[in-house]
Amino acid sequence: MATEIKLPRLGQGMESGTIVKWLKSEGDAVKKGEPLYELDTDKVTQEVEADATGVLLKIAVQEGEVPVGQTVAVIGEQGEEVAIEVAPEEPQTEGSRAPARDAERERGSEASAQAEPPSGNGATRSDGRIKASPLARRIARERGVDLAQLRGTGPDGRIVAEDVEQAEASPAPAGAAAVPAGEVEIVPLTSIRRTIARRLTEAWTVPVFQLTIDVDMTRAVALREQLVARMGDGAKPTLSDVLTKISASALMRNRAVNAHYGEDGIKRFPTANVGIAVAAPQGLVVPVIQRAESLTIPEIADARAELVGRARENRLRQGDLDGGTFTISNLGMFGVQQFIAVLNPPQAAILAVGSVEERPVARDGEVVVRPMMTVTLTCDHRTVDGADGARFLEDVKAFLEEPGLAL
């Protein structure tokens, strides 16, 4: 019996997704768990696996936005009749629930079908569509780059993000329209940028307070150097990895900070799932290191390196972003000494980390120079009281200045 493949809900609050590319064609054999198509949500672009085995009898929606729960394909036995009626290409009427193509994608598809691609452009398929990664398509839409004019350097001539970025940096061809000096540039809002705007607006309504403390990083820096010296294979631990471990340990002692606010009550979690704010090409994302309190610093380094790498290649999965109970935002690598991070609701707190720099400090009646770091904790006052936040920061400072206390 044929199985209708419906658009899954990949995360809490997801109402729709945009099908970017099918990895199988009609008539292809499909195994359960095999990647079937690429889906763009407001957080990530990821491959969606087939939940049935058989033959892909019908692709109901070739591309475009689809609400959660709508049938996008049918899998069954060879020769089996398809029981659903789909017409994804018909014009949409007002109030229709059928998938409507994004206007920018529609214009791009028409252009790629009508325009004559440059000679030798291996990125154009026989059906007129251009082979390009989801990230390359997104960057091209944001920056107004015509994919039909590019030569892909990826597998089988596929256009990748680097091709788009290089094209944008290259001089415009002769005859190309020049942007008048001083003209305002309009950058279209991507789905992830809309999500960032929505969540920041939500955060603005939360009553928050901040607490700031300076930390002597002498022993934390020495610990990190010793770990690096002893490392073989794997990612080299950074001070951010040390801080993640220290914060997780402090969260286990201060569960009021390791919490979510909800209208039905405050949730205090038994594990520290620490989110790491990452500036990815598609926008700010916060992948999560699960159960950080139970990991060693080298294990955290490996997990962080993998998550950050996938974030910057736009290959995060929805599960990489779910379940965070606390967030760390580190701008120290940019030389920022101190800043206030915006809360990541429904989480109760976020830690803003500044740079480690040599500063004169008083020790035993003398002025000495020490590697110092300033951290600022932003708390949701509906969930965390001032004393709770202060005790958490007190533990973070104590553990960083004497890492053995965190064991």
C-alpha positions as CSV (number, residue, x, y, z in Angstrom):
1,M,0.0,0.0,0.0
2,A,1.3,3.4,-1.0
3,T,2.6,5.7,1.8
4,E,2.1,9.4,1.7
5,I,5.2,11.3,2.8
6,K,4.2,14.4,4.7
7,L,6.3,17.4,5.7
8,P,7.5,16.7,9.2
9,R,7.6,19.0,12.2
10,L,11.4,19.1,12.8
11,G,11.3,21.4,15.8
12,Q,9.0,23.1,18.3
13,G,7.1,26.0,16.7
14,M,7.9,24.9,13.1
15,E,4.8,25.6,11.0
16,S,6.2,25.3,7.5
17,G,9.4,24.6,5.5
18,T,10.8,25.3,2.0
19,I,11.7,22.3,-0.2
20,V,15.0,23.3,-1.9
21,K,16.0,20.2,-3.8
22,W,14.9,16.5,-4.2
23,L,17.6,14.0,-3.9
24,K,15.5,11.3,-5.6
25,S,13.5,11.3,-8.8
26,E,10.2,9.8,-9.5
27,G,10.6,6.1,-10.2
28,D,13.8,5.8,-8.0
29,A,14.0,3.1,-5.4
30,V,14.0,4.5,-1.9
31,K,15.0,2.9,1.4
32,K,13.6,4.0,4.8
33,G,16.1,6.4,6.5
34,E,17.7,7.4,3.1
35,P,17.9,11.1,2.4
36,L,15.0,12.1,0.3
37,Y,15.0,15.9,-0.1
38,E,16.6,19.1,1.3
39,L,14.4,21.3,3.4
40,D,15.0,24.9,4.4
41,T,13.4,26.0,7.7
42,D,13.7,29.2,9.7
43,K,16.8,27.7,11.5
44,V,18.6,25.3,9.2
45,T,18.8,23.6,5.8
46,Q,18.9,19.9,6.3
47,E,18.3,16.6,4.5
48,V,15.0,14.9,5.3
49,E,15.0,11.1,5.4
50,A,12.4,8.8,3.8
51,D,10.1,7.2,6.4
52,A,9.1,4.3,4.1
53,T,10.8,1.8,1.7
54,G,9.7,1.3,-1.9
55,V,9.6,3.3,-5.1
56,L,9.1,7.1,-5.3
57,L,5.9,7.1,-7.2
58,K,5.0,10.8,-7.1
59,I,6.7,14.1,-6.0
60,A,3.7,16.2,-5.0
61,V,5.7,19.4,-4.4
62,Q,8.8,20.0,-6.5
63,E,10.0,23.0,-4.5
64,G,8.7,25.9,-2.5
65,E,7.1,26.5,0.9
66,V,4.9,23.8,2.4
67,P,3.0,23.7,5.6
68,V,3.8,21.0,8.2
69,G,1.7,17.9,7.6
70,Q,1.1,18.4,3.9
71,T,1.8,15.5,1.6
72,V,5.0,16.1,-0.5
73,A,5.5,12.7,-2.1
74,V,4.1,9.2,-2.3
75,I,6.2,6.0,-1.9
76,G,4.8,2.6,-2.8
77,E,5.3,-0.5,-5.0
78,Q,6.3,-0.2,-8.6
79,G,3.2,0.3,-10.8
80,E,1.0,1.1,-7.9
81,E,-1.6,3.8,-8.6
82,V,-1.2,7.1,-6.7
83,A,-4.3,7.9,-4.7
84,I,-3.8,11.6,-4.2
85,E,-4.4,14.5,-6.6
86,V,-1.8,17.2,-6.6
87,A,-1.4,20.3,-8.7
88,P,1.6,22.2,-7.3
89,E,2.0,24.4,-10.4
90,E,-1.6,25.8,-10.4
91,P,-2.0,29.5,-9.5
92,Q,-2.7,29.9,-5.8
93,T,-6.0,31.5,-4.7
94,E,-6.4,33.6,-1.6
95,G,-6.4,31.5,1.5
96,S,-5.2,28.4,-0.3
97,R,-3.1,25.9,1.8
98,A,-1.3,24.6,-1.3
99,P,2.4,25.4,-1.5
100,A,3.2,28.8,-3.0
101,R,6.6,29.5,-4.4
102,D,8.6,32.2,-2.8
103,A,8.6,35.2,-5.2
104,E,12.3,35.5,-5.3
105,R,12.7,31.7,-6.1
106,E,10.0,32.0,-8.8
107,R,11.8,34.8,-10.5
108,G,15.1,32.9,-10.3
109,S,13.5,29.7,-11.8
110,E,12.1,31.7,-14.7
111,A,15.4,33.4,-15.3
112,S,17.3,30.1,-15.3
113,A,14.8,28.5,-17.6
114,Q,14.7,31.4,-20.1
115,A,18.2,32.8,-20.1
116,E,20.9,31.2,-22.1
117,P,23.7,30.1,-19.7
118,P,27.3,30.9,-20.6
119,S,29.0,28.4,-22.8
120,G,30.5,25.5,-20.7
121,N,28.5,26.3,-17.6
122,G,28.3,22.7,-16.1
123,A,25.9,23.9,-13.4
124,T,22.8,23.9,-15.6
125,R,20.9,20.7,-15.8
126,S,18.9,19.4,-18.7
127,D,15.6,20.5,-17.1
128,G,16.8,24.1,-17.0
129,R,17.5,24.3,-13.2
130,I,20.8,25.3,-12.0
131,K,22.8,22.9,-9.7
132,A,23.7,24.9,-6.6
133,S,23.9,24.2,-2.9
134,P,21.2,25.6,-0.6
135,L,23.6,28.0,1.0
136,A,24.8,29.2,-2.5
137,R,21.2,29.9,-3.5
138,R,20.6,31.8,-0.3
139,I,23.7,33.9,-0.6
140,A,22.9,34.6,-4.3
141,R,19.4,35.7,-3.4
142,E,20.6,38.0,-0.6
143,R,23.3,39.6,-2.7
144,G,21.6,39.7,-6.1
145,V,24.1,37.3,-7.8
146,D,22.8,35.6,-11.0
147,L,23.6,31.9,-10.6
148,A,23.2,31.4,-14.4
149,Q,26.3,33.5,-14.9
150,L,28.5,31.3,-12.6
151,R,30.7,28.3,-13.2
152,G,30.4,25.8,-10.3
153,T,33.5,24.3,-8.7
154,G,31.6,21.7,-6.6
155,P,30.9,18.1,-7.5
156,D,29.5,17.7,-11.1
157,G,29.9,21.4,-11.6
158,R,27.6,22.3,-8.7
159,I,27.7,25.9,-7.6
160,V,28.8,26.3,-3.9
161,A,28.8,29.3,-1.6
162,E,32.5,30.1,-2.3
163,D,31.6,30.5,-6.1
164,V,28.9,33.1,-5.2
165,E,31.2,35.0,-2.9
166,Q,34.0,35.1,-5.4
167,A,31.7,36.3,-8.1
168,E,30.4,39.1,-5.9
169,A,34.0,40.1,-5.2
170,S,35.0,40.1,-8.9
171,P,34.7,43.2,-11.1
172,A,31.4,43.6,-12.9
173,P,31.5,42.6,-16.6
174,A,31.5,45.3,-19.3
175,G,28.1,46.8,-19.8
176,A,26.8,45.8,-16.4
177,A,24.6,48.3,-14.6
178,A,26.6,50.1,-12.0
179,V,25.1,51.0,-8.6
180,P,25.1,54.8,-8.2
181,A,27.3,56.0,-5.5
182,G,25.5,56.6,-2.2
183,E,22.4,54.5,-3.2
184,V,20.7,52.7,-0.4
185,E,21.1,48.9,-0.6
186,I,18.1,46.8,0.2
187,V,19.0,43.4,1.6
188,P,16.1,41.0,1.4
189,L,15.1,39.3,4.7
190,T,16.0,35.6,4.7
191,S,13.9,33.2,6.8
192,I,16.7,32.9,9.4
193,R,17.0,36.7,9.6
194,R,13.2,37.0,10.1
195,T,13.5,34.4,12.9
196,I,16.4,36.4,14.6
197,A,14.3,39.6,14.4
198,R,11.2,37.8,15.9
199,R,13.2,36.3,18.8
200,L,15.1,39.5,19.6
201,T,11.8,41.4,19.7
202,E,10.5,38.7,22.0
203,A,13.6,39.0,24.2
204,W,13.1,42.8,24.4
205,T,9.8,42.2,26.3
206,V,11.5,40.2,29.0
207,P,12.4,42.0,32.3
208,V,16.2,41.4,32.6
209,F,19.1,42.4,34.8
210,Q,22.9,42.1,34.3
211,L,25.7,41.1,36.6
212,T,29.4,41.7,35.7
213,I,32.5,40.2,37.2
214,D,36.2,40.2,36.5
215,V,38.1,36.9,36.5
216,D,41.8,36.2,36.8
217,M,42.4,33.7,34.0
218,T,46.0,32.7,35.0
219,R,45.2,29.1,35.8
220,A,42.5,28.7,33.2
221,V,45.0,29.8,30.5
222,A,47.7,27.4,31.9
223,L,45.1,24.5,32.0
224,R,44.2,25.2,28.4
225,E,47.9,25.2,27.3
226,Q,48.5,21.9,29.1
227,L,45.5,20.3,27.4
228,V,46.8,21.5,24.0
229,A,50.3,20.1,24.7
230,R,48.9,16.7,25.6
231,M,46.5,16.6,22.6
232,G,46.9,14.1,19.8
233,D,44.1,13.8,17.3
234,G,41.0,15.9,17.7
235,A,40.2,19.6,18.1
236,K,42.5,21.6,20.2
237,P,40.7,23.0,23.3
238,T,40.1,26.7,23.5
239,L,39.3,28.9,26.4
240,S,35.7,28.9,25.2
241,D,35.7,25.1,25.7
242,V,37.2,25.5,29.2
243,L,34.5,28.1,30.0
244,T,31.7,25.8,28.6
245,K,32.8,23.1,31.1
246,I,33.1,25.5,33.9
247,S,29.7,27.0,33.2
248,A,28.1,23.6,33.0
249,S,29.6,22.7,36.4
250,A,28.3,26.0,37.9
251,L,24.9,25.4,36.4
252,M,24.6,22.0,38.2
253,R,25.2,23.9,41.5
254,N,22.8,26.7,40.6
255,R,19.8,25.1,38.9
256,A,17.8,28.3,39.1
257,V,20.0,29.7,36.3
258,N,19.7,26.4,34.3
259,A,16.1,27.0,33.6
260,H,13.3,28.0,31.1
261,Y,10.5,30.4,31.9
262,G,6.9,29.3,30.9
263,E,3.4,30.6,31.6
264,D,2.7,27.2,33.3
265,G,5.8,27.3,35.5
266,I,9.6,27.5,35.6
267,K,11.4,24.4,34.3
268,R,14.7,23.6,36.0
269,F,16.8,21.1,34.1
270,P,18.9,18.2,35.4
271,T,21.5,18.6,32.7
272,A,23.4,21.6,31.3
273,N,22.8,21.8,27.5
274,V,25.0,24.7,26.7
275,G,24.3,26.7,23.5
276,I,27.3,28.4,21.7
277,A,26.4,31.5,19.8
278,V,28.0,31.2,16.3
279,A,28.1,33.9,13.6
280,A,27.4,31.8,10.5
281,P,27.1,33.1,7.0
282,Q,23.3,32.7,7.1
283,G,23.0,34.6,10.4
284,L,23.4,34.0,14.2
285,V,22.8,30.4,15.2
286,V,23.1,28.7,18.6
287,P,24.0,25.0,18.3
288,V,23.9,23.1,21.6
289,I,26.5,20.9,23.4
290,Q,24.3,18.4,25.1
291,R,25.0,17.3,28.7
292,A,28.2,19.5,28.9
293,E,28.6,18.8,32.6
294,S,29.3,15.1,31.9
295,L,31.9,15.8,29.1
296,T,35.6,16.4,29.5
297,I,37.1,19.6,28.1
298,P,38.6,17.7,25.1
299,E,35.2,16.1,24.4
300,I,33.6,19.5,24.5
301,A,36.3,20.8,22.1
302,D,35.4,18.0,19.6
303,A,31.7,18.6,19.9
304,R,32.2,22.4,19.6
305,A,34.4,22.1,16.5
306,E,32.0,19.8,14.7
307,L,29.0,22.0,15.5
308,V,30.7,25.2,14.5
309,G,32.0,23.7,11.3
310,R,28.5,22.5,10.3
311,A,27.1,25.9,11.3
312,R,29.5,27.7,9.0
313,E,28.8,25.3,6.2
314,N,25.0,25.6,6.7
315,R,24.8,21.9,7.5
316,L,23.2,22.0,11.0
317,R,20.4,19.7,11.8
318,Q,17.3,20.7,13.8
319,G,18.5,18.5,16.6
320,D,21.7,20.5,16.8
321,L,19.7,23.6,17.9
322,D,17.2,22.0,20.2
323,G,17.2,21.6,23.9
324,G,19.5,24.4,25.0
325,T,19.2,25.4,28.7
326,F,21.9,28.2,28.8
327,T,23.9,30.2,26.2
328,I,27.4,31.5,26.0
329,S,28.2,34.4,23.6
330,N,31.9,35.1,23.2
331,L,33.2,38.2,21.4
332,G,36.6,38.1,23.0
333,M,38.3,37.0,19.8
334,F,37.3,40.4,18.3
335,G,39.0,42.3,21.1
336,V,35.7,43.2,22.8
337,Q,36.4,43.8,26.5
338,Q,32.9,43.7,27.7
339,F,29.3,43.6,26.3
340,I,25.8,42.7,27.2
341,A,24.3,39.7,25.3
342,V,20.6,39.6,24.5
343,L,18.6,36.8,26.3
344,N,17.7,33.7,24.3
345,P,14.1,33.0,25.4
346,P,12.8,30.8,27.0
347,Q,16.3,30.3,28.6
348,A,16.7,32.1,31.9
349,A,20.3,33.4,31.3
350,I,23.0,34.1,28.8
351,L,26.7,34.7,29.5
352,A,28.6,37.4,27.5
353,V,32.4,36.8,27.4
354,G,35.0,39.4,26.7
355,S,38.6,39.2,25.7
356,V,41.4,37.9,28.0
357,E,43.9,40.8,28.3
358,E,46.8,41.8,30.6
359,R,45.7,44.3,33.2
360,P,47.2,45.7,36.4
361,V,45.5,44.3,39.5
362,A,46.1,44.5,43.2
363,R,47.5,41.3,44.9
364,D,48.6,41.2,48.5
365,G,49.1,44.9,48.6
366,E,51.1,45.1,45.4
367,V,50.2,45.9,41.8
368,V,50.8,43.0,39.4
369,V,49.8,42.2,35.9
370,R,47.4,39.3,35.3
371,P,45.4,37.9,32.3
372,M,41.9,39.2,33.1
373,M,38.6,38.5,31.6
374,T,35.2,40.3,32.1
375,V,32.0,38.3,31.9
376,T,28.4,39.6,32.1
377,L,25.4,37.5,32.9
378,T,22.0,38.6,31.6
379,C,19.1,37.0,33.5
380,D,15.4,36.8,33.1
381,H,14.2,38.3,36.4
382,R,10.9,36.3,36.2
383,T,13.0,33.2,36.7
384,V,16.3,34.2,38.3
385,D,16.7,36.4,41.4
386,G,19.7,38.6,41.8
387,A,21.2,36.4,44.5
388,D,20.8,33.3,42.2
389,G,22.7,35.0,39.4
390,A,25.4,36.3,41.8
391,R,26.0,32.8,43.2
392,F,26.3,31.4,39.7
393,L,28.9,34.0,38.7
394,E,30.7,33.5,42.0
395,D,31.1,29.8,41.1
396,V,32.2,30.6,37.6
397,K,34.9,32.9,38.8
398,A,36.0,30.4,41.5
399,F,36.2,27.5,39.0
400,L,38.1,29.5,36.4
401,E,40.6,30.8,39.0
402,E,41.0,27.3,40.4
403,P,39.8,24.8,37.9
404,G,40.3,21.9,40.3
405,L,37.2,23.1,42.2
406,A,35.0,22.3,39.3
407,L,35.9,18.6,39.4
